[in-house]
Amino acid sequence: MTSLGFLYPEGTAADDYVRVEQLLGGGIRLHAVRAAPASVDASDPAAAAPDGPGPALTAVPVPPDGERLAPAVEELRLAGAEALVWAGPGFALRQEGAHAQVRALALAAGLPASSTSFAFAHAVRELGAERLAVAPVYGPELTERFARFLTAESGARVVSAPSATGAPAPADGLTALTELARAADVPEATAVLLPGTPLRTAAHLTALEQHLGKPVLTANQVTVWEALRLTDRRVNAPRLGALFTREPLVQMPADRPPPR
């Protein structure tokens, strides 16, 4: 049995993890715990990476630390979690800030750790996608930071990244998700990304890929895949999209553990 831990801020579609666990089949348990996050102003030079201050942003949730993190971590440890992923917009702290955030989380939890932002970058590399379309779920400032983060961490090029206008509309259901993805998709894109952990996408991944004719990566999907990656697990689950149908690059003998 492989147990995976997730910390998420308010607003995340945590019920998506239940659906993903069902689609993964037996042998894997997903434990999602809401953590009351701290908030930082991502335009604060002390919080952002040193590539210059960016446009002012609203407060960005970051994992709680120290004593405030302990109850959530203890709950995940009791559940046997082998890895921990923060389901939050670490990219908003820029590249260096996102790395520091994950290092602090790993140190506090004593577990391999990552975040949804790195999950997207690693998933893009896994698929070999070179040109990305990013659906409009963020305002202009966050959209720009996400695109820059993806380019820096994955090496792919963002060819389309429209910004959301006004308050984001709910995008539950296949029709709404398809419209959201098509708002960004362009012929040259080799994958479409739907960031934003409030989006409930687990039940619609294969349909989205059929509609668009290319791989689709969504926030909760890649977050779970990243936790599996941290534990060296590969799971063939076609209903979770192309990302979950990839074979390991090297087939290891059954009696030999995969390299870390």
C-alpha positions in Angstrom: 0.0 0.0 0.0 1.3 3.4 -1.0 0.0 6.4 1.1 0.4 9.9 -0.3 -0.2 13.2 1.6 -1.6 16.5 0.4 -1.9 19.8 2.1 -4.4 22.2 0.5 -5.7 25.8 1.2 -9.3 26.8 1.3 -11.0 26.7 -2.1 -9.3 23.6 -3.4 -11.6 21.0 -4.9 -10.5 18.4 -2.3 -13.2 15.9 -3.4 -11.3 15.5 -6.7 -8.7 13.5 -4.7 -11.5 11.0 -3.9 -12.2 10.6 -7.6 -8.6 10.2 -8.5 -8.1 7.6 -5.8 -10.9 5.6 -7.3 -9.5 5.8 -10.8 -6.0 4.8 -9.6 -7.3 1.4 -8.4 -6.2 -0.4 -5.4 -2.9 -0.1 -3.6 -2.8 3.7 -3.3 -4.4 5.9 -0.7 -4.6 9.7 -1.0 -4.9 11.7 2.3 -5.8 15.3 1.8 -5.7 17.6 4.8 -6.7 21.3 4.8 -4.1 23.5 6.3 -4.8 27.1 7.3 -2.1 28.8 5.3 -0.1 31.8 5.9 -0.4 34.6 3.3 2.4 36.6 1.8 2.4 39.4 -0.7 4.2 37.9 -3.6 5.4 41.4 -4.7 7.3 41.7 -1.4 11.0 41.4 -2.3 11.6 39.4 0.9 9.1 36.8 -0.4 9.9 36.8 -4.1 13.0 35.6 -5.9 15.6 38.2 -6.6 14.8 38.8 -10.3 13.3 42.1 -9.4 9.9 43.1 -8.0 6.9 42.3 -10.1 3.5 43.7 -10.3 1.5 43.9 -7.1 -0.4 40.7 -6.5 -3.0 39.7 -4.0 -1.9 37.6 -1.0 -0.7 34.1 -2.0 -1.3 31.2 0.3 1.8 29.4 1.5 2.1 26.3 3.7 2.0 27.1 7.4 5.2 26.4 9.2 6.4 25.5 12.7 3.7 24.8 15.2 0.9 25.6 12.8 2.0 22.9 10.4 2.5 20.3 13.1 -1.2 19.1 13.4 -1.6 18.5 9.7 1.7 16.8 9.3 1.0 14.6 12.3 -2.3 13.6 10.7 -0.6 12.6 7.5 2.2 10.7 9.3 -0.4 8.7 11.2 -2.0 7.9 7.8 1.4 6.6 6.7 2.1 9.3 4.1 5.4 8.6 2.2 5.5 12.0 0.4 3.8 15.3 0.7 2.7 17.8 -1.9 1.4 21.4 -1.3 -1.6 22.1 -3.6 -1.0 25.8 -3.9 0.4 28.4 -6.3 4.1 28.3 -5.3 5.0 29.8 -8.7 3.7 33.1 -7.5 6.7 33.4 -5.3 8.9 33.2 -8.4 11.4 30.4 -9.1 13.7 30.7 -6.1 10.8 31.4 -3.7 9.0 28.3 -4.9 12.1 26.2 -4.3 12.6 27.7 -0.8 8.9 26.9 0.0 9.3 23.2 -0.9 12.5 22.9 1.0 10.9 24.4 4.1 7.9 22.0 3.8 10.2 19.0 3.4 12.2 20.0 6.4 9.1 20.5 8.6 7.4 17.3 7.5 10.5 15.1 7.3 9.2 13.7 4.0 9.9 14.2 0.3 7.9 17.2 -0.7 6.9 19.2 -3.7 4.1 21.5 -4.9 1.6 21.7 -7.7 3.7 24.3 -9.5 6.7 21.9 -9.7 4.2 19.1 -10.5 3.2 20.9 -13.7 6.8 21.4 -14.8 7.7 17.8 -14.1 4.6 16.5 -15.9 5.4 18.7 -19.0 8.9 17.2 -19.1 7.4 13.7 -18.7 5.1 14.1 -21.7 7.9 15.8 -23.8 5.6 18.7 -24.5 7.5 21.5 -26.0 4.8 24.1 -26.6 2.2 24.9 -24.0 -1.2 26.5 -23.9 -2.3 27.7 -20.5 -6.0 28.2 -19.8 -7.2 31.6 -18.5 -7.7 30.9 -14.8 -5.5 33.7 -13.3 -5.3 37.5 -13.8 -2.5 39.0 -15.9 0.2 39.1 -13.2 -0.2 35.5 -12.0 -0.6 34.3 -15.6 2.8 35.9 -16.5 4.5 34.4 -13.5 3.1 30.9 -14.2 4.3 31.1 -17.8 7.8 32.2 -16.7 8.0 29.5 -14.1 7.0 26.8 -16.5 9.6 27.9 -19.0 12.3 28.0 -16.4 11.5 24.7 -14.8 10.4 22.6 -17.8 12.2 24.1 -20.7 9.0 24.2 -22.7 7.7 27.3 -24.4 4.3 28.9 -23.5 2.7 29.8 -26.8 -0.7 30.8 -25.5 -1.6 32.1 -22.1 -4.6 34.4 -22.0 -5.6 36.0 -18.7 -8.9 35.7 -16.9 -11.0 38.8 -16.9 -12.9 39.6 -13.8 -13.7 37.0 -11.2 -13.2 33.5 -12.4 -16.4 31.7 -13.3 -17.0 28.2 -12.0 -15.7 25.6 -14.4 -17.2 22.4 -13.2 -18.5 20.0 -15.8 -17.1 18.9 -19.1 -18.7 21.7 -21.2 -17.3 24.5 -19.0 -13.9 22.9 -18.8 -13.7 22.3 -22.5 -14.6 26.0 -23.2 -11.9 27.0 -20.7 -9.3 24.9 -22.4 -10.3 26.0 -25.9 -10.0 29.6 -24.9 -6.2 29.0 -24.7 -5.6 26.2 -27.2 -3.8 27.0 -30.5 -2.8 24.6 -33.2 1.0 24.7 -32.4 0.4 23.8 -28.7 1.4 20.2 -27.9 -0.3 20.2 -24.5 -3.0 22.3 -22.7 -2.7 23.1 -19.0 -5.6 23.9 -16.7 -4.0 25.3 -13.5 -6.1 26.1 -10.5 -6.8 23.5 -7.8 -10.5 24.6 -7.5 -11.2 23.0 -10.9 -12.8 19.6 -10.6 -11.3 17.8 -13.6 -10.6 14.2 -12.6 -13.8 12.8 -14.1 -13.3 14.6 -17.4 -9.6 14.1 -18.4 -10.0 11.6 -21.2 -13.0 13.5 -22.7 -11.0 16.7 -22.6 -8.1 15.1 -24.4 -10.4 13.6 -27.0 -12.1 17.0 -27.6 -8.7 18.8 -27.9 -6.7 16.1 -29.6 -3.7 16.5 -27.3 -2.6 15.9 -23.7 -4.3 17.9 -21.0 -2.7 18.6 -17.6 -4.8 19.8 -14.7 -3.8 20.9 -11.2 -5.2 18.1 -9.1 -4.2 15.5 -11.6 -0.5 16.6 -11.7 -0.5 17.1 -8.0 -1.3 13.4 -7.4 1.1 12.3 -10.2 3.9 14.3 -8.5 3.3 12.5 -5.2 3.6 9.2 -7.0 6.8 10.3 -8.7 8.3 11.2 -5.3 7.6 7.6 -4.2 8.9 6.1 -7.4 5.5 4.7 -8.3 4.2 4.4 -11.8 0.5 3.8 -12.3 -1.2 3.0 -15.5 -4.6 4.7 -15.3 -5.8 5.8 -18.7 -8.9 7.5 -17.4 -6.6 10.0 -15.8 -5.2 11.1 -19.1 -2.0 10.7 -21.2 0.1 11.5 -18.2 -0.9 8.3 -16.5 -0.4 6.1 -19.5 3.4 6.8 -19.8 5.7 3.8 -19.4 9.0 4.1 -17.5 11.9 5.0 -19.7 13.8 2.0 -18.4 12.0 -1.2 -17.4 13.7 -2.3 -14.2 13.9 -6.0 -13.1 11.1 -6.9 -10.7 13.6 -7.7 -7.9 15.5 -4.4 -8.3 14.1 -1.1 -7.0 14.0 1.9 -9.3 16.8 4.5 -8.9 16.1 7.6 -6.9 
